[in-house]
Amino acid sequence: MALPNSAQIRAARALLGWSQPKVSAMAGVAVNTLSRFESGRRPLTDRTLRDIERVFEENGISFARNGRTVVVSLLQAEEE
């Protein structure tokens, strides 16, 4: 299964309006590690990527997969 890449993680953060420090704290990863990953200077382990992905999914982000493609979207609750 494809895991999100650096651009998709940046997109998820942008959709929620979250900072790198916020995501880092919630996922238990160092800010510098996330920053280097997002800029393409450092890979992350699959486990760390899954931890980051889980944080986003718990907060309304959907990572839809079609083969090797991952689409990032924000799921919004219906207004009453």
MARTIDREN-732793 format. One record per atom (N, C-alpha, C): atom name; residue in three letters; x, y, z. Coordinates in steps of 0.2 Angstrom, whole numbers. Example, Ala and Ser with C-alpha at 12.3 -4.5 7.8 and 13.67 -1.06 7.14 Angstrom:
% MARTIDREN-732793
<atom><atome>N</atome><residu>ALA</residu><X>66</X><Y>-28</Y><Z>39</Z></atom>
<atom><atome>CA</atome><residu>ALA</residu><X>62</X><Y>-22</Y><Z>39</Z></atom>
<atom><atome>C</atome><residu>ALA</residu><X>66</X><Y>-16</Y><Z>39</Z></atom>
<atom><atome>N</atome><residu>SER</residu><X>64</X><Y>-11</Y><Z>35</Z></atom>
<atom><atome>CA</atome><residu>SER</residu><X>68</X><Y>-5</Y><Z>36</Z></atom>
<atom><atome>C</atome><residu>SER</residu><X>64</X><Y>0</Y><Z>39</Z></atom>
***
This chain:
% MARTIDREN-732793
<atom><atome>N</atome><residu>MET</residu><X>4</X><Y>-6</Y><Z>0</Z></atom>
<atom><atome>CA</atome><residu>MET</residu><X>0</X><Y>0</Y><Z>0</Z></atom>
<atom><atome>C</atome><residu>MET</residu><X>4</X><Y>6</Y><Z>0</Z></atom>
<atom><atome>N</atome><residu>ALA</residu><X>3</X><Y>11</Y><Z>-4</Z></atom>
<atom><atome>CA</atome><residu>ALA</residu><X>6</X><Y>17</Y><Z>-4</Z></atom>
<atom><atome>C</atome><residu>ALA</residu><X>6</X><Y>21</Y><Z>2</Z></atom>
<atom><atome>N</atome><residu>LEU</residu><X>11</X><Y>24</Y><Z>4</Z></atom>
<atom><atome>CA</atome><residu>LEU</residu><X>11</X><Y>29</Y><Z>10</Z></atom>
<atom><atome>C</atome><residu>LEU</residu><X>11</X><Y>36</Y><Z>7</Z></atom>
<atom><atome>N</atome><residu>PRO</residu><X>9</X><Y>41</Y><Z>11</Z></atom>
<atom><atome>CA</atome><residu>PRO</residu><X>9</X><Y>48</Y><Z>9</Z></atom>
<atom><atome>C</atome><residu>PRO</residu><X>16</X><Y>50</Y><Z>8</Z></atom>
<atom><atome>N</atome><residu>ASN</residu><X>18</X><Y>54</Y><Z>3</Z></atom>
<atom><atome>CA</atome><residu>ASN</residu><X>24</X><Y>57</Y><Z>1</Z></atom>
<atom><atome>C</atome><residu>ASN</residu><X>25</X><Y>64</Y><Z>5</Z></atom>
<atom><atome>N</atome><residu>SER</residu><X>30</X><Y>67</Y><Z>4</Z></atom>
<atom><atome>CA</atome><residu>SER</residu><X>31</X><Y>74</Y><Z>7</Z></atom>
<atom><atome>C</atome><residu>SER</residu><X>26</X><Y>79</Y><Z>5</Z></atom>
<atom><atome>N</atome><residu>ALA</residu><X>25</X><Y>79</Y><Z>-2</Z></atom>
<atom><atome>CA</atome><residu>ALA</residu><X>20</X><Y>84</Y><Z>-4</Z></atom>
<atom><atome>C</atome><residu>ALA</residu><X>13</X><Y>83</Y><Z>-1</Z></atom>
<atom><atome>N</atome><residu>GLN</residu><X>11</X><Y>76</Y><Z>-1</Z></atom>
<atom><atome>CA</atome><residu>GLN</residu><X>4</X><Y>75</Y><Z>2</Z></atom>
<atom><atome>C</atome><residu>GLN</residu><X>4</X><Y>76</Y><Z>10</Z></atom>
<atom><atome>N</atome><residu>ILE</residu><X>9</X><Y>75</Y><Z>13</Z></atom>
<atom><atome>CA</atome><residu>ILE</residu><X>9</X><Y>77</Y><Z>20</Z></atom>
<atom><atome>C</atome><residu>ILE</residu><X>9</X><Y>85</Y><Z>21</Z></atom>
<atom><atome>N</atome><residu>ARG</residu><X>12</X><Y>89</Y><Z>17</Z></atom>
<atom><atome>CA</atome><residu>ARG</residu><X>12</X><Y>96</Y><Z>17</Z></atom>
<atom><atome>C</atome><residu>ARG</residu><X>4</X><Y>98</Y><Z>15</Z></atom>
<atom><atome>N</atome><residu>ALA</residu><X>1</X><Y>95</Y><Z>10</Z></atom>
<atom><atome>CA</atome><residu>ALA</residu><X>-6</X><Y>96</Y><Z>8</Z></atom>
<atom><atome>C</atome><residu>ALA</residu><X>-10</X><Y>95</Y><Z>14</Z></atom>
<atom><atome>N</atome><residu>ALA</residu><X>-9</X><Y>89</Y><Z>17</Z></atom>
<atom><atome>CA</atome><residu>ALA</residu><X>-14</X><Y>88</Y><Z>23</Z></atom>
<atom><atome>C</atome><residu>ALA</residu><X>-13</X><Y>93</Y><Z>28</Z></atom>
<atom><atome>N</atome><residu>ARG</residu><X>-7</X><Y>95</Y><Z>30</Z></atom>
<atom><atome>CA</atome><residu>ARG</residu><X>-6</X><Y>101</Y><Z>35</Z></atom>
<atom><atome>C</atome><residu>ARG</residu><X>-10</X><Y>107</Y><Z>32</Z></atom>
<atom><atome>N</atome><residu>ALA</residu><X>-9</X><Y>109</Y><Z>26</Z></atom>
<atom><atome>CA</atome><residu>ALA</residu><X>-12</X><Y>115</Y><Z>23</Z></atom>
<atom><atome>C</atome><residu>ALA</residu><X>-19</X><Y>115</Y><Z>24</Z></atom>
<atom><atome>N</atome><residu>LEU</residu><X>-22</X><Y>109</Y><Z>22</Z></atom>
<atom><atome>CA</atome><residu>LEU</residu><X>-30</X><Y>108</Y><Z>23</Z></atom>
<atom><atome>C</atome><residu>LEU</residu><X>-32</X><Y>109</Y><Z>30</Z></atom>
<atom><atome>N</atome><residu>LEU</residu><X>-29</X><Y>107</Y><Z>35</Z></atom>
<atom><atome>CA</atome><residu>LEU</residu><X>-31</X><Y>108</Y><Z>42</Z></atom>
<atom><atome>C</atome><residu>LEU</residu><X>-28</X><Y>115</Y><Z>45</Z></atom>
<atom><atome>N</atome><residu>GLY</residu><X>-23</X><Y>118</Y><Z>41</Z></atom>
<atom><atome>CA</atome><residu>GLY</residu><X>-21</X><Y>124</Y><Z>44</Z></atom>
<atom><atome>C</atome><residu>GLY</residu><X>-16</X><Y>123</Y><Z>50</Z></atom>
<atom><atome>N</atome><residu>TRP</residu><X>-13</X><Y>117</Y><Z>50</Z></atom>
<atom><atome>CA</atome><residu>TRP</residu><X>-8</X><Y>116</Y><Z>55</Z></atom>
<atom><atome>C</atome><residu>TRP</residu><X>-1</X><Y>117</Y><Z>54</Z></atom>
<atom><atome>N</atome><residu>SER</residu><X>3</X><Y>119</Y><Z>59</Z></atom>
<atom><atome>CA</atome><residu>SER</residu><X>10</X><Y>120</Y><Z>58</Z></atom>
<atom><atome>C</atome><residu>SER</residu><X>14</X><Y>113</Y><Z>59</Z></atom>
<atom><atome>N</atome><residu>GLN</residu><X>20</X><Y>113</Y><Z>57</Z></atom>
<atom><atome>CA</atome><residu>GLN</residu><X>24</X><Y>107</Y><Z>58</Z></atom>
<atom><atome>C</atome><residu>GLN</residu><X>25</X><Y>106</Y><Z>65</Z></atom>
<atom><atome>N</atome><residu>PRO</residu><X>26</X><Y>111</Y><Z>70</Z></atom>
<atom><atome>CA</atome><residu>PRO</residu><X>26</X><Y>109</Y><Z>77</Z></atom>
<atom><atome>C</atome><residu>PRO</residu><X>20</X><Y>105</Y><Z>80</Z></atom>
<atom><atome>N</atome><residu>LYS</residu><X>14</X><Y>107</Y><Z>77</Z></atom>
<atom><atome>CA</atome><residu>LYS</residu><X>8</X><Y>104</Y><Z>80</Z></atom>
<atom><atome>C</atome><residu>LYS</residu><X>8</X><Y>97</Y><Z>77</Z></atom>
<atom><atome>N</atome><residu>VAL</residu><X>9</X><Y>96</Y><Z>71</Z></atom>
<atom><atome>CA</atome><residu>VAL</residu><X>9</X><Y>89</Y><Z>68</Z></atom>
<atom><atome>C</atome><residu>VAL</residu><X>14</X><Y>85</Y><Z>72</Z></atom>
<atom><atome>N</atome><residu>SER</residu><X>20</X><Y>87</Y><Z>73</Z></atom>
<atom><atome>CA</atome><residu>SER</residu><X>26</X><Y>84</Y><Z>76</Z></atom>
<atom><atome>C</atome><residu>SER</residu><X>24</X><Y>82</Y><Z>83</Z></atom>
<atom><atome>N</atome><residu>ALA</residu><X>21</X><Y>86</Y><Z>87</Z></atom>
<atom><atome>CA</atome><residu>ALA</residu><X>19</X><Y>84</Y><Z>94</Z></atom>
<atom><atome>C</atome><residu>ALA</residu><X>14</X><Y>79</Y><Z>94</Z></atom>
<atom><atome>N</atome><residu>MET</residu><X>9</X><Y>79</Y><Z>89</Z></atom>
<atom><atome>CA</atome><residu>MET</residu><X>3</X><Y>75</Y><Z>89</Z></atom>
<atom><atome>C</atome><residu>MET</residu><X>5</X><Y>68</Y><Z>87</Z></atom>
<atom><atome>N</atome><residu>ALA</residu><X>11</X><Y>68</Y><Z>82</Z></atom>
<atom><atome>CA</atome><residu>ALA</residu><X>13</X><Y>61</Y><Z>80</Z></atom>
<atom><atome>C</atome><residu>ALA</residu><X>19</X><Y>58</Y><Z>83</Z></atom>
<atom><atome>N</atome><residu>GLY</residu><X>22</X><Y>62</Y><Z>88</Z></atom>
<atom><atome>CA</atome><residu>GLY</residu><X>27</X><Y>60</Y><Z>92</Z></atom>
<atom><atome>C</atome><residu>GLY</residu><X>34</X><Y>60</Y><Z>88</Z></atom>
<atom><atome>N</atome><residu>VAL</residu><X>35</X><Y>65</Y><Z>83</Z></atom>
<atom><atome>CA</atome><residu>VAL</residu><X>41</X><Y>65</Y><Z>79</Z></atom>
<atom><atome>C</atome><residu>VAL</residu><X>44</X><Y>72</Y><Z>80</Z></atom>
<atom><atome>N</atome><residu>ALA</residu><X>50</X><Y>72</Y><Z>80</Z></atom>
<atom><atome>CA</atome><residu>ALA</residu><X>54</X><Y>79</Y><Z>80</Z></atom>
<atom><atome>C</atome><residu>ALA</residu><X>52</X><Y>83</Y><Z>75</Z></atom>
<atom><atome>N</atome><residu>VAL</residu><X>51</X><Y>90</Y><Z>76</Z></atom>
<atom><atome>CA</atome><residu>VAL</residu><X>50</X><Y>95</Y><Z>71</Z></atom>
<atom><atome>C</atome><residu>VAL</residu><X>55</X><Y>95</Y><Z>66</Z></atom>
<atom><atome>N</atome><residu>ASN</residu><X>61</X><Y>94</Y><Z>67</Z></atom>
<atom><atome>CA</atome><residu>ASN</residu><X>67</X><Y>94</Y><Z>62</Z></atom>
<atom><atome>C</atome><residu>ASN</residu><X>66</X><Y>88</Y><Z>58</Z></atom>
<atom><atome>N</atome><residu>THR</residu><X>64</X><Y>83</Y><Z>60</Z></atom>
<atom><atome>CA</atome><residu>THR</residu><X>63</X><Y>77</Y><Z>56</Z></atom>
<atom><atome>C</atome><residu>THR</residu><X>57</X><Y>78</Y><Z>51</Z></atom>
<atom><atome>N</atome><residu>LEU</residu><X>52</X><Y>81</Y><Z>53</Z></atom>
<atom><atome>CA</atome><residu>LEU</residu><X>46</X><Y>82</Y><Z>49</Z></atom>
<atom><atome>C</atome><residu>LEU</residu><X>48</X><Y>87</Y><Z>44</Z></atom>
<atom><atome>N</atome><residu>SER</residu><X>51</X><Y>93</Y><Z>46</Z></atom>
<atom><atome>CA</atome><residu>SER</residu><X>54</X><Y>98</Y><Z>41</Z></atom>
<atom><atome>C</atome><residu>SER</residu><X>58</X><Y>95</Y><Z>36</Z></atom>
<atom><atome>N</atome><residu>ARG</residu><X>63</X><Y>91</Y><Z>38</Z></atom>
<atom><atome>CA</atome><residu>ARG</residu><X>67</X><Y>88</Y><Z>33</Z></atom>
<atom><atome>C</atome><residu>ARG</residu><X>64</X><Y>83</Y><Z>28</Z></atom>
<atom><atome>N</atome><residu>PHE</residu><X>59</X><Y>80</Y><Z>31</Z></atom>
<atom><atome>CA</atome><residu>PHE</residu><X>55</X><Y>75</Y><Z>26</Z></atom>
<atom><atome>C</atome><residu>PHE</residu><X>51</X><Y>79</Y><Z>21</Z></atom>
<atom><atome>N</atome><residu>GLU</residu><X>47</X><Y>85</Y><Z>24</Z></atom>
<atom><atome>CA</atome><residu>GLU</residu><X>43</X><Y>89</Y><Z>19</Z></atom>
<atom><atome>C</atome><residu>GLU</residu><X>47</X><Y>92</Y><Z>14</Z></atom>
<atom><atome>N</atome><residu>SER</residu><X>54</X><Y>94</Y><Z>15</Z></atom>
<atom><atome>CA</atome><residu>SER</residu><X>58</X><Y>97</Y><Z>11</Z></atom>
<atom><atome>C</atome><residu>SER</residu><X>62</X><Y>92</Y><Z>6</Z></atom>
<atom><atome>N</atome><residu>GLY</residu><X>61</X><Y>86</Y><Z>7</Z></atom>
<atom><atome>CA</atome><residu>GLY</residu><X>64</X><Y>81</Y><Z>3</Z></atom>
<atom><atome>C</atome><residu>GLY</residu><X>71</X><Y>79</Y><Z>5</Z></atom>
<atom><atome>N</atome><residu>ARG</residu><X>73</X><Y>81</Y><Z>11</Z></atom>
<atom><atome>CA</atome><residu>ARG</residu><X>80</X><Y>80</Y><Z>13</Z></atom>
<atom><atome>C</atome><residu>ARG</residu><X>81</X><Y>74</Y><Z>17</Z></atom>
<atom><atome>N</atome><residu>ARG</residu><X>75</X><Y>71</Y><Z>19</Z></atom>
<atom><atome>CA</atome><residu>ARG</residu><X>76</X><Y>65</Y><Z>24</Z></atom>
<atom><atome>C</atome><residu>ARG</residu><X>70</X><Y>60</Y><Z>23</Z></atom>
<atom><atome>N</atome><residu>PRO</residu><X>71</X><Y>54</Y><Z>22</Z></atom>
<atom><atome>CA</atome><residu>PRO</residu><X>66</X><Y>49</Y><Z>22</Z></atom>
<atom><atome>C</atome><residu>PRO</residu><X>63</X><Y>48</Y><Z>29</Z></atom>
<atom><atome>N</atome><residu>LEU</residu><X>57</X><Y>45</Y><Z>29</Z></atom>
<atom><atome>CA</atome><residu>LEU</residu><X>54</X><Y>43</Y><Z>36</Z></atom>
<atom><atome>C</atome><residu>LEU</residu><X>53</X><Y>36</Y><Z>35</Z></atom>
<atom><atome>N</atome><residu>THR</residu><X>53</X><Y>32</Y><Z>41</Z></atom>
<atom><atome>CA</atome><residu>THR</residu><X>52</X><Y>25</Y><Z>41</Z></atom>
<atom><atome>C</atome><residu>THR</residu><X>44</X><Y>25</Y><Z>40</Z></atom>
<atom><atome>N</atome><residu>ASP</residu><X>42</X><Y>19</Y><Z>37</Z></atom>
<atom><atome>CA</atome><residu>ASP</residu><X>35</X><Y>17</Y><Z>36</Z></atom>
<atom><atome>C</atome><residu>ASP</residu><X>31</X><Y>18</Y><Z>42</Z></atom>
<atom><atome>N</atome><residu>ARG</residu><X>34</X><Y>16</Y><Z>48</Z></atom>
<atom><atome>CA</atome><residu>ARG</residu><X>30</X><Y>17</Y><Z>54</Z></atom>
<atom><atome>C</atome><residu>ARG</residu><X>29</X><Y>24</Y><Z>56</Z></atom>
<atom><atome>N</atome><residu>THR</residu><X>34</X><Y>28</Y><Z>55</Z></atom>
<atom><atome>CA</atome><residu>THR</residu><X>33</X><Y>36</Y><Z>57</Z></atom>
<atom><atome>C</atome><residu>THR</residu><X>28</X><Y>39</Y><Z>52</Z></atom>
<atom><atome>N</atome><residu>LEU</residu><X>28</X><Y>37</Y><Z>46</Z></atom>
<atom><atome>CA</atome><residu>LEU</residu><X>23</X><Y>39</Y><Z>41</Z></atom>
<atom><atome>C</atome><residu>LEU</residu><X>16</X><Y>37</Y><Z>43</Z></atom>
<atom><atome>N</atome><residu>ARG</residu><X>16</X><Y>31</Y><Z>45</Z></atom>
<atom><atome>CA</atome><residu>ARG</residu><X>9</X><Y>28</Y><Z>47</Z></atom>
<atom><atome>C</atome><residu>ARG</residu><X>6</X><Y>32</Y><Z>53</Z></atom>
<atom><atome>N</atome><residu>ASP</residu><X>11</X><Y>34</Y><Z>58</Z></atom>
<atom><atome>CA</atome><residu>ASP</residu><X>9</X><Y>38</Y><Z>64</Z></atom>
<atom><atome>C</atome><residu>ASP</residu><X>7</X><Y>45</Y><Z>62</Z></atom>
<atom><atome>N</atome><residu>ILE</residu><X>10</X><Y>48</Y><Z>57</Z></atom>
<atom><atome>CA</atome><residu>ILE</residu><X>8</X><Y>54</Y><Z>55</Z></atom>
<atom><atome>C</atome><residu>ILE</residu><X>1</X><Y>54</Y><Z>51</Z></atom>
<atom><atome>N</atome><residu>GLU</residu><X>1</X><Y>49</Y><Z>47</Z></atom>
<atom><atome>CA</atome><residu>GLU</residu><X>-5</X><Y>48</Y><Z>43</Z></atom>
<atom><atome>C</atome><residu>GLU</residu><X>-11</X><Y>47</Y><Z>48</Z></atom>
<atom><atome>N</atome><residu>ARG</residu><X>-10</X><Y>43</Y><Z>53</Z></atom>
<atom><atome>CA</atome><residu>ARG</residu><X>-16</X><Y>42</Y><Z>58</Z></atom>
<atom><atome>C</atome><residu>ARG</residu><X>-18</X><Y>48</Y><Z>61</Z></atom>
<atom><atome>N</atome><residu>VAL</residu><X>-13</X><Y>52</Y><Z>63</Z></atom>
<atom><atome>CA</atome><residu>VAL</residu><X>-15</X><Y>59</Y><Z>66</Z></atom>
<atom><atome>C</atome><residu>VAL</residu><X>-20</X><Y>63</Y><Z>61</Z></atom>
<atom><atome>N</atome><residu>PHE</residu><X>-18</X><Y>63</Y><Z>55</Z></atom>
<atom><atome>CA</atome><residu>PHE</residu><X>-22</X><Y>67</Y><Z>50</Z></atom>
<atom><atome>C</atome><residu>PHE</residu><X>-29</X><Y>64</Y><Z>49</Z></atom>
<atom><atome>N</atome><residu>GLU</residu><X>-29</X><Y>57</Y><Z>48</Z></atom>
<atom><atome>CA</atome><residu>GLU</residu><X>-35</X><Y>54</Y><Z>47</Z></atom>
<atom><atome>C</atome><residu>GLU</residu><X>-40</X><Y>54</Y><Z>53</Z></atom>
<atom><atome>N</atome><residu>GLU</residu><X>-37</X><Y>55</Y><Z>59</Z></atom>
<atom><atome>CA</atome><residu>GLU</residu><X>-41</X><Y>56</Y><Z>65</Z></atom>
<atom><atome>C</atome><residu>GLU</residu><X>-44</X><Y>63</Y><Z>66</Z></atom>
<atom><atome>N</atome><residu>ASN</residu><X>-42</X><Y>67</Y><Z>61</Z></atom>
<atom><atome>CA</atome><residu>ASN</residu><X>-44</X><Y>74</Y><Z>61</Z></atom>
<atom><atome>C</atome><residu>ASN</residu><X>-47</X><Y>76</Y><Z>55</Z></atom>
<atom><atome>N</atome><residu>GLY</residu><X>-50</X><Y>71</Y><Z>51</Z></atom>
<atom><atome>CA</atome><residu>GLY</residu><X>-54</X><Y>73</Y><Z>45</Z></atom>
<atom><atome>C</atome><residu>GLY</residu><X>-50</X><Y>72</Y><Z>38</Z></atom>
<atom><atome>N</atome><residu>ILE</residu><X>-44</X><Y>71</Y><Z>38</Z></atom>
<atom><atome>CA</atome><residu>ILE</residu><X>-40</X><Y>70</Y><Z>32</Z></atom>
<atom><atome>C</atome><residu>ILE</residu><X>-41</X><Y>63</Y><Z>29</Z></atom>
<atom><atome>N</atome><residu>SER</residu><X>-43</X><Y>63</Y><Z>23</Z></atom>
<atom><atome>CA</atome><residu>SER</residu><X>-43</X><Y>56</Y><Z>19</Z></atom>
<atom><atome>C</atome><residu>SER</residu><X>-37</X><Y>55</Y><Z>14</Z></atom>
<atom><atome>N</atome><residu>PHE</residu><X>-34</X><Y>50</Y><Z>15</Z></atom>
<atom><atome>CA</atome><residu>PHE</residu><X>-29</X><Y>48</Y><Z>10</Z></atom>
<atom><atome>C</atome><residu>PHE</residu><X>-32</X><Y>42</Y><Z>6</Z></atom>
<atom><atome>N</atome><residu>ALA</residu><X>-35</X><Y>44</Y><Z>0</Z></atom>
<atom><atome>CA</atome><residu>ALA</residu><X>-38</X><Y>39</Y><Z>-4</Z></atom>
<atom><atome>C</atome><residu>ALA</residu><X>-32</X><Y>36</Y><Z>-9</Z></atom>
<atom><atome>N</atome><residu>ARG</residu><X>-32</X><Y>30</Y><Z>-9</Z></atom>
<atom><atome>CA</atome><residu>ARG</residu><X>-27</X><Y>26</Y><Z>-13</Z></atom>
<atom><atome>C</atome><residu>ARG</residu><X>-30</X><Y>23</Y><Z>-19</Z></atom>
<atom><atome>N</atome><residu>ASN</residu><X>-27</X><Y>23</Y><Z>-25</Z></atom>
<atom><atome>CA</atome><residu>ASN</residu><X>-28</X><Y>20</Y><Z>-31</Z></atom>
<atom><atome>C</atome><residu>ASN</residu><X>-22</X><Y>17</Y><Z>-34</Z></atom>
<atom><atome>N</atome><residu>GLY</residu><X>-20</X><Y>11</Y><Z>-32</Z></atom>
<atom><atome>CA</atome><residu>GLY</residu><X>-14</X><Y>9</Y><Z>-34</Z></atom>
<atom><atome>C</atome><residu>GLY</residu><X>-8</X><Y>12</Y><Z>-31</Z></atom>
<atom><atome>N</atome><residu>ARG</residu><X>-4</X><Y>16</Y><Z>-34</Z></atom>
<atom><atome>CA</atome><residu>ARG</residu><X>2</X><Y>19</Y><Z>-32</Z></atom>
<atom><atome>C</atome><residu>ARG</residu><X>0</X><Y>27</Y><Z>-31</Z></atom>
<atom><atome>N</atome><residu>THR</residu><X>-6</X><Y>29</Y><Z>-32</Z></atom>
<atom><atome>CA</atome><residu>THR</residu><X>-8</X><Y>36</Y><Z>-31</Z></atom>
<atom><atome>C</atome><residu>THR</residu><X>-11</X><Y>37</Y><Z>-25</Z></atom>
<atom><atome>N</atome><residu>VAL</residu><X>-10</X><Y>42</Y><Z>-21</Z></atom>
<atom><atome>CA</atome><residu>VAL</residu><X>-13</X><Y>44</Y><Z>-15</Z></atom>
<atom><atome>C</atome><residu>VAL</residu><X>-16</X><Y>51</Y><Z>-16</Z></atom>
<atom><atome>N</atome><residu>VAL</residu><X>-23</X><Y>52</Y><Z>-15</Z></atom>
<atom><atome>CA</atome><residu>VAL</residu><X>-26</X><Y>58</Y><Z>-15</Z></atom>
<atom><atome>C</atome><residu>VAL</residu><X>-28</X><Y>60</Y><Z>-8</Z></atom>
<atom><atome>N</atome><residu>VAL</residu><X>-26</X><Y>67</Y><Z>-7</Z></atom>
<atom><atome>CA</atome><residu>VAL</residu><X>-27</X><Y>70</Y><Z>0</Z></atom>
<atom><atome>C</atome><residu>VAL</residu><X>-33</X><Y>74</Y><Z>-1</Z></atom>
<atom><atome>N</atome><residu>SER</residu><X>-38</X><Y>73</Y><Z>4</Z></atom>
<atom><atome>CA</atome><residu>SER</residu><X>-44</X><Y>77</Y><Z>4</Z></atom>
<atom><atome>C</atome><residu>SER</residu><X>-46</X><Y>78</Y><Z>12</Z></atom>
<atom><atome>N</atome><residu>LEU</residu><X>-50</X><Y>83</Y><Z>13</Z></atom>
<atom><atome>CA</atome><residu>LEU</residu><X>-53</X><Y>85</Y><Z>20</Z></atom>
<atom><atome>C</atome><residu>LEU</residu><X>-60</X><Y>83</Y><Z>20</Z></atom>
<atom><atome>N</atome><residu>LEU</residu><X>-62</X><Y>79</Y><Z>24</Z></atom>
<atom><atome>CA</atome><residu>LEU</residu><X>-69</X><Y>76</Y><Z>25</Z></atom>
<atom><atome>C</atome><residu>LEU</residu><X>-72</X><Y>81</Y><Z>30</Z></atom>
<atom><atome>N</atome><residu>GLN</residu><X>-78</X><Y>84</Y><Z>27</Z></atom>
<atom><atome>CA</atome><residu>GLN</residu><X>-81</X><Y>89</Y><Z>32</Z></atom>
<atom><atome>C</atome><residu>GLN</residu><X>-88</X><Y>86</Y><Z>34</Z></atom>
<atom><atome>N</atome><residu>ALA</residu><X>-89</X><Y>88</Y><Z>40</Z></atom>
<atom><atome>CA</atome><residu>ALA</residu><X>-96</X><Y>86</Y><Z>43</Z></atom>
<atom><atome>C</atome><residu>ALA</residu><X>-101</X><Y>90</Y><Z>39</Z></atom>
<atom><atome>N</atome><residu>GLU</residu><X>-107</X><Y>86</Y><Z>38</Z></atom>
<atom><atome>CA</atome><residu>GLU</residu><X>-112</X><Y>90</Y><Z>35</Z></atom>
<atom><atome>C</atome><residu>GLU</residu><X>-115</X><Y>95</Y><Z>40</Z></atom>
<atom><atome>N</atome><residu>GLU</residu><X>-117</X><Y>101</Y><Z>37</Z></atom>
<atom><atome>CA</atome><residu>GLU</residu><X>-120</X><Y>106</Y><Z>41</Z></atom>
<atom><atome>C</atome><residu>GLU</residu><X>-127</X><Y>104</Y><Z>43</Z></atom>
<atom><atome>N</atome><residu>GLU</residu><X>-129</X><Y>106</Y><Z>49</Z></atom>
<atom><atome>CA</atome><residu>GLU</residu><X>-136</X><Y>104</Y><Z>50</Z></atom>
<atom><atome>C</atome><residu>GLU</residu><X>-140</X><Y>111</Y><Z>50</Z></atom>
***
